[in-house]
Amino acid sequence: MKSLVVEAKTLKREARWDIDYHLPPVEIQKFPPELVGTVRDVADAVKAKRDPTQRPDVAFQYVDIASVDVETGTIARPQELTGAEAPSRARKVIRAYDLIISTCRPTRGAVAIVPEQLHGQICSTGFSVIRAKEGINPFYLHFVLRLWSTLEQFRKWSTGSSYPAILDEDVLKTRIPVLQAAEQDEIAKRVRVALAARQAAILAADSAWEESVASITGFLKRTAGLPALNGAGESPCTIQEISARLAVLGPVEESGIMENGDGELILFEDEPEA
């Protein structure tokens, strides 16, 4: 039987009485102590919101928890909605290379990085949105946020039984391995190459399947096959490349506040034109 002595003031401050919460996480201890920091050290929580219902006829891309492929940590199925169709949870503004973390059932690993095509779009309030600080590679951060050592801590911080959930503060206090920038970039490259190889293999398998089905049911279908896969391309991967791309993409709109290219805030009373 496990036992643990905890000071009463700690129980009162944390408002948690379960032993699992107070026991130290195990998996993160497998990393050298000098490499371990917290998410707060390398990223900031983003609170920007926009209410799409204020523009009922304007279409936008909406990312909810079902949009995230938990196998790869990618946003695979965003929805295109109009403001009139927007659910009440469609409020959080996302920027390219932000990270979104499902706060409901967080051990599923629904953690994704926002691609450029979703720059300035909207995600569910069921996500914690964090933004890598200067000098931190968001692809590396995405990788370590999906490690079991991270998910173990998400489990410990969770409250609730049917739908366990965590808060932004829980994400920020989670401990992760933090490497130097050059090592982050190298890991990011390897992960991106492996993901591209996985996608190419899946596409090739899908294409072979389509061709087989077409050959058997040729009287119903003359041609088959999927589009050829483009190479990994020159998509940004390093910290420097990502910074350059963000400069090109420009600021995203928030409710009542916009940021210009110099990092200054612009205030306005009326909603800017789409």
Secondary structure, 3 states (H helix, E strand, C coil): CCCCCCCHHHHHHHCCCCHHHHCCCCHHHHCCHHHEEEHHHHEEECCCECCHHHCCCCEEEEECHHHEECCCCEECCCEEEEHHHCCCCEEEECCCCCEEEECECHHHCCEEECCHHHCCCEEECCEEEEEECCCCCHHHHHHHHCCHHHHHHHHHHCECCCCCECCHHHHHHCEEECCCHHHHHHHHHHHHHHHHHHHHHHHHHHHHHHHHHHHHCCCCCCCCCCCCCCCCCCCCCCHHHHHHHHHHHCCCECCCEEECCCCCEEECCCCCCC
